[in-house]
């Protein structure tokens, strides 16, 4: 499911690259850019829910802790199965902090 969403979002850019006869390596960069944006947007949603639930200090600690974890930011653009699932897990955690438990279960 995650690969389908990433490919749908990246397909207009890849189509434009094919029409411009650019090398295929740029398609990989486009797909990885889309995947990274998806993961970072879901992480942003989770951060906002942490702030709403626990306050600004905990949010700041969460941002610092996430930024210091090199492997998290390094792998967020890798098209691996666990990274594709990370977006859904971030959404599920965010919705559970928001109190929408049924929506959190739907994400999983």
N, CA, C and O atoms as a GROMACS GRO file, in nm:
protein
  432
    1UNK      N    1   0.082  -0.120   0.000
    1UNK     CA    2   0.000   0.000   0.000
    1UNK      C    3   0.086   0.126   0.000
    1UNK      O    4   0.058   0.221  -0.072
    2UNK      N    5   0.192   0.125   0.082
    2UNK     CA    6   0.278   0.242   0.090
    2UNK      C    7   0.352   0.269  -0.039
    2UNK      O    8   0.368   0.384  -0.080
    3UNK      N    9   0.398   0.162  -0.104
    3UNK     CA   10   0.469   0.178  -0.230
    3UNK      C   11   0.376   0.233  -0.338
    3UNK      O   12   0.419   0.310  -0.425
    4UNK      N   13   0.250   0.195  -0.332
    4UNK     CA   14   0.153   0.245  -0.429
    4UNK      C   15   0.131   0.395  -0.412
    4UNK      O   16   0.124   0.469  -0.510
    5UNK      N   17   0.120   0.440  -0.288
    5UNK     CA   18   0.101   0.583  -0.262
    5UNK      C   19   0.223   0.664  -0.306
    5UNK      O   20   0.209   0.770  -0.367
    6UNK      N   21   0.341   0.613  -0.275
    6UNK     CA   22   0.463   0.682  -0.316
    6UNK      C   23   0.473   0.689  -0.467
    6UNK      O   24   0.508   0.793  -0.523
    7UNK      N   25   0.441   0.579  -0.535
    7UNK     CA   26   0.451   0.579  -0.682
    7UNK      C   27   0.346   0.669  -0.746
    7UNK      O   28   0.374   0.731  -0.849
    8UNK      N   29   0.228   0.677  -0.688
    8UNK     CA   30   0.125   0.767  -0.742
    8UNK      C   31   0.168   0.913  -0.726
    8UNK      O   32   0.150   0.994  -0.818
    9UNK      N   33   0.224   0.946  -0.611
    9UNK     CA   34   0.267   1.084  -0.588
    9UNK      C   35   0.389   1.122  -0.672
    9UNK      O   36   0.405   1.239  -0.709
   10UNK      N   37   0.475   1.026  -0.701
   10UNK     CA   38   0.596   1.056  -0.777
   10UNK      C   39   0.575   1.045  -0.928
   10UNK      O   40   0.660   1.091  -1.005
   11UNK      N   41   0.466   0.986  -0.972
   11UNK     CA   42   0.447   0.961  -1.115
   11UNK      C   43   0.442   1.087  -1.202
   11UNK      O   44   0.496   1.082  -1.312
   12UNK      N   45   0.382   1.199  -1.161
   12UNK     CA   46   0.387   1.318  -1.248
   12UNK      C   47   0.529   1.370  -1.270
   12UNK      O   48   0.564   1.413  -1.381
   13UNK      N   49   0.610   1.366  -1.166
   13UNK     CA   50   0.748   1.412  -1.180
   13UNK      C   51   0.827   1.318  -1.270
   13UNK      O   52   0.906   1.362  -1.354
   14UNK      N   53   0.805   1.189  -1.254
   14UNK     CA   54   0.876   1.091  -1.337
   14UNK      C   55   0.830   1.100  -1.482
   14UNK      O   56   0.911   1.084  -1.573
   15UNK      N   57   0.703   1.126  -1.504
   15UNK     CA   58   0.654   1.145  -1.640
   15UNK      C   59   0.721   1.266  -1.705
   15UNK      O   60   0.763   1.259  -1.821
   16UNK      N   61   0.733   1.375  -1.632
   16UNK     CA   62   0.800   1.494  -1.685
   16UNK      C   63   0.948   1.464  -1.715
   16UNK      O   64   1.002   1.512  -1.814
   17UNK      N   65   1.011   1.387  -1.629
   17UNK     CA   66   1.151   1.351  -1.652
   17UNK      C   67   1.166   1.263  -1.776
   17UNK      O   68   1.263   1.276  -1.850
   18UNK      N   69   1.071   1.173  -1.798
   18UNK     CA   70   1.076   1.088  -1.917
   18UNK      C   71   1.054   1.170  -2.043
   18UNK      O   72   1.118   1.145  -2.146
   19UNK      N   73   0.965   1.268  -2.036
   19UNK     CA   74   0.941   1.353  -2.152
   19UNK      C   75   1.062   1.441  -2.185
   19UNK      O   76   1.085   1.476  -2.301
   20UNK      N   77   1.139   1.475  -2.082
   20UNK     CA   78   1.259   1.555  -2.102
   20UNK      C   79   1.383   1.470  -2.133
   20UNK      O   80   1.493   1.522  -2.151
   21UNK      N   81   1.363   1.338  -2.138
   21UNK     CA   82   1.470   1.241  -2.167
   21UNK      C   83   1.586   1.252  -2.069
   21UNK      O   84   1.703   1.246  -2.107
   22UNK      N   85   1.552   1.270  -1.942
   22UNK     CA   86   1.655   1.273  -1.838
   22UNK      C   87   1.693   1.130  -1.801
   22UNK      O   88   1.615   1.038  -1.822
   23UNK      N   89   1.813   1.111  -1.747
   23UNK     CA   90   1.854   0.976  -1.706
   23UNK      C   91   1.762   0.918  -1.597
   23UNK      O   92   1.702   0.992  -1.519
   24UNK      N   93   1.754   0.785  -1.594
   24UNK     CA   94   1.665   0.716  -1.499
   24UNK      C   95   1.705   0.738  -1.353
   24UNK      O   96   1.621   0.724  -1.264
   25UNK      N   97   1.829   0.772  -1.329
   25UNK     CA   98   1.874   0.792  -1.191
   25UNK      C   99   1.798   0.906  -1.123
   25UNK      O  100   1.779   0.905  -1.001
   26UNK      N  101   1.753   1.004  -1.201
   26UNK     CA  102   1.676   1.114  -1.144
   26UNK      C  103   1.538   1.068  -1.098
   26UNK      O  104   1.480   1.129  -1.008
   27UNK      N  105   1.486   0.963  -1.158
   27UNK     CA  106   1.358   0.907  -1.113
   27UNK      C  107   1.371   0.850  -0.972
   27UNK      O  108   1.280   0.864  -0.890
   28UNK      N  109   1.483   0.788  -0.946
   28UNK     CA  110   1.506   0.733  -0.812
   28UNK      C  111   1.512   0.847  -0.710
   28UNK      O  112   1.458   0.836  -0.600
   29UNK      N  113   1.578   0.956  -0.748
   29UNK     CA  114   1.585   1.071  -0.658
   29UNK      C  115   1.447   1.130  -0.632
   29UNK      O  116   1.417   1.171  -0.520
   30UNK      N  117   1.363   1.133  -0.735
   30UNK     CA  118   1.227   1.186  -0.718
   30UNK      C  119   1.145   1.098  -0.624
   30UNK      O  120   1.074   1.150  -0.538
   31UNK      N  121   1.155   0.968  -0.640
   31UNK     CA  122   1.080   0.876  -0.554
   31UNK      C  123   1.128   0.888  -0.410
   31UNK      O  124   1.047   0.887  -0.317
   32UNK      N  125   1.257   0.898  -0.390
   32UNK     CA  126   1.310   0.910  -0.255
   32UNK      C  127   1.272   1.044  -0.192
   32UNK      O  128   1.252   1.051  -0.071
   33UNK      N  129   1.264   1.148  -0.273
   33UNK     CA  130   1.219   1.278  -0.223
   33UNK      C  131   1.074   1.272  -0.178
   33UNK      O  132   1.039   1.326  -0.073
   34UNK      N  133   0.989   1.206  -0.255
   34UNK     CA  134   0.848   1.192  -0.218
   34UNK      C  135   0.835   1.110  -0.090
   34UNK      O  136   0.758   1.145   0.000
   35UNK      N  137   0.910   1.000  -0.081
   35UNK     CA  138   0.904   0.917   0.039
   35UNK      C  139   0.951   0.994   0.162
   35UNK      O  140   0.890   0.984   0.268
   36UNK      N  141   1.058   1.070   0.148
   36UNK     CA  142   1.106   1.150   0.260
   36UNK      C  143   1.006   1.254   0.304
   36UNK      O  144   0.989   1.279   0.423
   37UNK      N  145   0.938   1.316   0.208
   37UNK     CA  146   0.835   1.416   0.242
   37UNK      C  147   0.718   1.351   0.316
   37UNK      O  148   0.665   1.409   0.411
   38UNK      N  149   0.678   1.232   0.273
   38UNK     CA  150   0.568   1.162   0.341
   38UNK      C  151   0.606   1.131   0.485
   38UNK      O  152   0.528   1.156   0.577
   39UNK      N  153   0.725   1.076   0.505
   39UNK     CA  154   0.769   1.041   0.641
   39UNK      C  155   0.782   1.165   0.728
   39UNK      O  156   0.741   1.164   0.844
   40UNK      N  157   0.837   1.272   0.674
   40UNK     CA  158   0.852   1.393   0.754
   40UNK      C  159   0.719   1.460   0.784
   40UNK      O  160   0.703   1.519   0.890
   41UNK      N  161   0.622   1.451   0.693
   41UNK     CA  162   0.489   1.506   0.722
   41UNK      C  163   0.418   1.427   0.830
   41UNK      O  164   0.350   1.486   0.915
   42UNK      N  165   0.431   1.294   0.828
   42UNK     CA  166   0.368   1.215   0.933
   42UNK      C  167   0.439   1.236   1.067
   42UNK      O  168   0.376   1.233   1.172
   43UNK      N  169   0.570   1.256   1.062
   43UNK     CA  170   0.644   1.285   1.184
   43UNK      C  171   0.604   1.422   1.240
   43UNK      O  172   0.601   1.441   1.361
   44UNK      N  173   0.575   1.516   1.152
   44UNK     CA  174   0.528   1.648   1.194
   44UNK      C  175   0.391   1.636   1.262
   44UNK      O  176   0.367   1.700   1.365
   45UNK      N  177   0.301   1.554   1.205
   45UNK     CA  178   0.171   1.531   1.267
   45UNK      C  179   0.188   1.473   1.408
   45UNK      O  180   0.120   1.515   1.502
   46UNK      N  181   0.278   1.377   1.422
   46UNK     CA  182   0.304   1.317   1.552
   46UNK      C  183   0.360   1.421   1.649
   46UNK      O  184   0.322   1.423   1.766
   47UNK      N  185   0.450   1.508   1.602
   47UNK     CA  186   0.508   1.613   1.686
   47UNK      C  187   0.401   1.710   1.735
   47UNK      O  188   0.404   1.751   1.851
   48UNK      N  189   0.309   1.746   1.649
   48UNK     CA  190   0.202   1.838   1.688
   48UNK      C  191   0.112   1.774   1.795
   48UNK      O  192   0.068   1.842   1.887
   49UNK      N  193   0.086   1.646   1.782
   49UNK     CA  194   0.004   1.579   1.882
   49UNK      C  195   0.077   1.565   2.015
   49UNK      O  196   0.015   1.571   2.121
   50UNK      N  197   0.210   1.547   2.010
   50UNK     CA  198   0.290   1.545   2.134
   50UNK      C  199   0.281   1.680   2.202
   50UNK      O  200   0.266   1.687   2.324
   51UNK      N  201   0.291   1.789   2.124
   51UNK     CA  202   0.280   1.923   2.181
   51UNK      C  203   0.144   1.947   2.244
   51UNK      O  204   0.135   2.002   2.354
   52UNK      N  205   0.037   1.906   2.175
   52UNK     CA  206  -0.098   1.928   2.228
   52UNK      C  207  -0.123   1.848   2.355
   52UNK      O  208  -0.194   1.893   2.444
   53UNK      N  209  -0.064   1.729   2.363
   53UNK     CA  210  -0.089   1.642   2.478
   53UNK      C  211   0.001   1.676   2.597
   53UNK      O  212  -0.045   1.676   2.712
   54UNK      N  213   0.131   1.703   2.571
   54UNK     CA  214   0.227   1.714   2.679
   54UNK      C  215   0.290   1.852   2.697
   54UNK      O  216   0.353   1.878   2.800
   55UNK      N  217   0.274   1.941   2.600
   55UNK     CA  218   0.328   2.076   2.617
   55UNK      C  219   0.451   2.102   2.530
   55UNK      O  220   0.502   2.013   2.462
   56UNK      N  221   0.496   2.227   2.535
   56UNK     CA  222   0.605   2.272   2.448
   56UNK      C  223   0.741   2.214   2.487
   56UNK      O  224   0.824   2.190   2.400
   57UNK      N  225   0.764   2.192   2.617
   57UNK     CA  226   0.894   2.140   2.658
   57UNK      C  227   0.914   1.997   2.611
   57UNK      O  228   1.023   1.960   2.567
   58UNK      N  229   0.812   1.917   2.621
   58UNK     CA  230   0.821   1.778   2.574
   58UNK      C  231   0.834   1.775   2.423
   58UNK      O  232   0.906   1.692   2.368
   59UNK      N  233   0.765   1.865   2.356
   59UNK     CA  234   0.779   1.874   2.210
   59UNK      C  235   0.922   1.909   2.171
   59UNK      O  236   0.978   1.849   2.079
   60UNK      N  237   0.982   2.005   2.241
   60UNK     CA  238   1.120   2.044   2.212
   60UNK      C  239   1.215   1.927   2.235
   60UNK      O  240   1.307   1.904   2.157
   61UNK      N  241   1.194   1.852   2.344
   61UNK     CA  242   1.276   1.735   2.371
   61UNK      C  243   1.258   1.630   2.262
   61UNK      O  244   1.355   1.567   2.219
   62UNK      N  245   1.134   1.610   2.217
   62UNK     CA  246   1.106   1.514   2.110
   62UNK      C  247   1.177   1.553   1.981
   62UNK      O  248   1.234   1.468   1.913
   63UNK      N  249   1.174   1.682   1.947
   63UNK     CA  250   1.240   1.729   1.824
   63UNK      C  251   1.390   1.711   1.834
   63UNK      O  252   1.454   1.666   1.739
   64UNK      N  253   1.448   1.746   1.948
   64UNK     CA  254   1.593   1.732   1.966
   64UNK      C  255   1.632   1.585   1.961
   64UNK      O  256   1.731   1.549   1.897
   65UNK      N  257   1.557   1.500   2.029
   65UNK     CA  258   1.587   1.357   2.030
   65UNK      C  259   1.577   1.297   1.890
   65UNK      O  260   1.661   1.216   1.852
   66UNK      N  261   1.475   1.336   1.815
   66UNK     CA  262   1.459   1.285   1.680
   66UNK      C  263   1.570   1.336   1.588
   66UNK      O  264   1.620   1.261   1.503
   67UNK      N  265   1.607   1.461   1.603
   67UNK     CA  266   1.712   1.518   1.517
   67UNK      C  267   1.849   1.456   1.547
   67UNK      O  268   1.932   1.445   1.458
   68UNK      N  269   1.872   1.417   1.672
   68UNK     CA  270   2.000   1.358   1.708
   68UNK      C  271   2.013   1.212   1.665
   68UNK      O  272   2.124   1.159   1.661
   69UNK      N  273   1.903   1.149   1.634
   69UNK     CA  274   1.908   1.010   1.589
   69UNK      C  275   1.942   1.007   1.440
   69UNK      O  276   1.855   1.025   1.356
   70UNK      N  277   2.067   0.987   1.410
   70UNK     CA  278   2.113   0.993   1.272
   70UNK      C  279   2.044   0.889   1.185
   70UNK      O  280   2.009   0.919   1.071
   71UNK      N  281   2.025   0.769   1.235
   71UNK     CA  282   1.968   0.663   1.152
   71UNK      C  283   1.824   0.692   1.111
   71UNK      O  284   1.781   0.649   1.004
   72UNK      N  285   1.750   0.763   1.194
   72UNK     CA  286   1.612   0.797   1.159
   72UNK      C  287   1.607   0.888   1.037
   72UNK      O  288   1.534   0.860   0.941
   73UNK      N  289   1.683   0.994   1.040
   73UNK     CA  290   1.684   1.087   0.928
   73UNK      C  291   1.756   1.029   0.807
   73UNK      O  292   1.725   1.064   0.694
   74UNK      N  293   1.851   0.941   0.829
   74UNK     CA  294   1.924   0.878   0.719
   74UNK      C  295   1.835   0.781   0.643
   74UNK      O  296   1.839   0.777   0.520
   75UNK      N  297   1.756   0.704   0.714
   75UNK     CA  298   1.674   0.601   0.650
   75UNK      C  299   1.538   0.648   0.602
   75UNK      O  300   1.468   0.572   0.536
   76UNK      N  301   1.497   0.770   0.634
   76UNK     CA  302   1.360   0.811   0.600
   76UNK      C  303   1.337   0.823   0.449
   76UNK      O  304   1.222   0.830   0.406
   77UNK      N  305   1.443   0.826   0.369
   77UNK     CA  306   1.425   0.828   0.224
   77UNK      C  307   1.458   0.696   0.159
   77UNK      O  308   1.461   0.687   0.036
   78UNK      N  309   1.484   0.593   0.235
   78UNK     CA  310   1.515   0.462   0.178
   78UNK      C  311   1.386   0.387   0.151
   78UNK      O  312   1.302   0.377   0.240
   79UNK      N  313   1.368   0.334   0.032
   79UNK     CA  314   1.244   0.260   0.001
   79UNK      C  315   1.247   0.117   0.057
   79UNK      O  316   1.253   0.020  -0.018
   80UNK      N  317   1.244   0.107   0.188
   80UNK     CA  318   1.243  -0.021   0.258
   80UNK      C  319   1.106  -0.045   0.318
   80UNK      O  320   1.034   0.052   0.346
   81UNK      N  321   1.067  -0.170   0.340
   81UNK     CA  322   0.934  -0.197   0.396
   81UNK      C  323   0.910  -0.134   0.532
   81UNK      O  324   0.800  -0.086   0.560
   82UNK      N  325   1.012  -0.133   0.618
   82UNK     CA  326   0.990  -0.074   0.751
   82UNK      C  327   0.976   0.078   0.744
   82UNK      O  328   0.909   0.136   0.829
   83UNK      N  329   1.037   0.142   0.646
   83UNK     CA  330   1.022   0.286   0.630
   83UNK      C  331   0.885   0.318   0.573
   83UNK      O  332   0.823   0.418   0.610
   84UNK      N  333   0.835   0.232   0.483
   84UNK     CA  334   0.700   0.253   0.431
   84UNK      C  335   0.596   0.238   0.543
   84UNK      O  336   0.493   0.305   0.542
   85UNK      N  337   0.624   0.150   0.638
   85UNK     CA  338   0.532   0.132   0.750
   85UNK      C  339   0.547   0.242   0.854
   85UNK      O  340   0.455   0.266   0.932
   86UNK      N  341   0.662   0.310   0.857
   86UNK     CA  342   0.687   0.413   0.958
   86UNK      C  343   0.587   0.528   0.948
   86UNK      O  344   0.546   0.583   1.050
   87UNK      N  345   0.548   0.564   0.826
   87UNK     CA  346   0.448   0.670   0.810
   87UNK      C  347   0.316   0.633   0.876
   87UNK      O  348   0.254   0.716   0.942
   88UNK      N  349   0.273   0.509   0.856
   88UNK     CA  350   0.148   0.465   0.918
   88UNK      C  351   0.159   0.456   1.070
   88UNK      O  352   0.064   0.487   1.142
   89UNK      N  353   0.274   0.415   1.118
   89UNK     CA  354   0.294   0.407   1.263
   89UNK      C  355   0.296   0.547   1.325
   89UNK      O  356   0.240   0.569   1.433
   90UNK      N  357   0.360   0.643   1.256
   90UNK     CA  358   0.358   0.781   1.306
   90UNK      C  359   0.216   0.835   1.313
   90UNK      O  360   0.178   0.901   1.410
   91UNK      N  361   0.136   0.806   1.209
   91UNK     CA  362  -0.004   0.849   1.211
   91UNK      C  363  -0.081   0.781   1.324
   91UNK      O  364  -0.161   0.846   1.393
   92UNK      N  365  -0.057   0.653   1.344
   92UNK     CA  366  -0.129   0.581   1.449
   92UNK      C  367  -0.094   0.635   1.587
   92UNK      O  368  -0.183   0.655   1.670
   93UNK      N  369   0.033   0.661   1.612
   93UNK     CA  370   0.072   0.720   1.741
   93UNK      C  371   0.012   0.859   1.758
   93UNK      O  372  -0.033   0.895   1.867
   94UNK      N  373   0.012   0.937   1.651
   94UNK     CA  374  -0.046   1.071   1.659
   94UNK      C  375  -0.195   1.067   1.690
   94UNK      O  376  -0.244   1.143   1.774
   95UNK      N  377  -0.267   0.979   1.622
   95UNK     CA  378  -0.410   0.968   1.648
   95UNK      C  379  -0.439   0.911   1.786
   95UNK      O  380  -0.539   0.948   1.848
   96UNK      N  381  -0.354   0.822   1.836
   96UNK     CA  382  -0.378   0.772   1.972
   96UNK      C  383  -0.353   0.880   2.075
   96UNK      O  384  -0.424   0.886   2.176
   97UNK      N  385  -0.254   0.967   2.053
   97UNK     CA  386  -0.234   1.080   2.145
   97UNK      C  387  -0.349   1.180   2.136
   97UNK      O  388  -0.383   1.247   2.234
   98UNK      N  389  -0.408   1.190   2.018
   98UNK     CA  390  -0.521   1.281   1.998
   98UNK      C  391  -0.648   1.228   2.064
   98UNK      O  392  -0.741   1.304   2.091
   99UNK      N  393  -0.652   1.097   2.088
   99UNK     CA  394  -0.769   1.035   2.148
   99UNK      C  395  -0.858   0.965   2.047
   99UNK      O  396  -0.963   0.913   2.083
  100UNK      N  397  -0.818   0.962   1.923
  100UNK     CA  398  -0.894   0.894   1.816
  100UNK      C  399  -0.841   0.752   1.801
  100UNK      O  400  -0.764   0.723   1.709
  101UNK      N  401  -0.883   0.665   1.891
  101UNK     CA  402  -0.826   0.531   1.895
  101UNK      C  403  -0.871   0.445   1.777
  101UNK      O  404  -0.793   0.363   1.728
  102UNK      N  405  -0.994   0.461   1.730
  102UNK     CA  406  -1.040   0.385   1.614
  102UNK      C  407  -0.967   0.426   1.487
  102UNK      O  408  -0.937   0.342   1.402
  103UNK      N  409  -0.938   0.554   1.474
  103UNK     CA  410  -0.861   0.601   1.359
  103UNK      C  411  -0.718   0.549   1.367
  103UNK      O  412  -0.658   0.516   1.264
  104UNK      N  413  -0.663   0.541   1.487
  104UNK     CA  414  -0.529   0.486   1.505
  104UNK      C  415  -0.524   0.339   1.464
  104UNK      O  416  -0.428   0.294   1.402
  105UNK      N  417  -0.628   0.266   1.500
  105UNK     CA  418  -0.633   0.124   1.461
  105UNK      C  419  -0.650   0.110   1.309
  105UNK      O  420  -0.597   0.015   1.250
  106UNK      N  421  -0.722   0.201   1.247
  106UNK     CA  422  -0.738   0.194   1.101
  106UNK      C  423  -0.606   0.219   1.031
  106UNK      O  424  -0.581   0.164   0.923
  107UNK      N  425  -0.520   0.302   1.090
  107UNK     CA  426  -0.389   0.328   1.030
  107UNK      C  427  -0.300   0.205   1.033
  107UNK      O  428  -0.216   0.186   0.945
  108UNK      N  429  -0.319   0.123   1.135
  108UNK     CA  430  -0.237   0.003   1.146
  108UNK      C  431  -0.299  -0.110   1.068
  108UNK      O  432  -0.244  -0.220   1.065
   0.00000   0.00000   0.00000
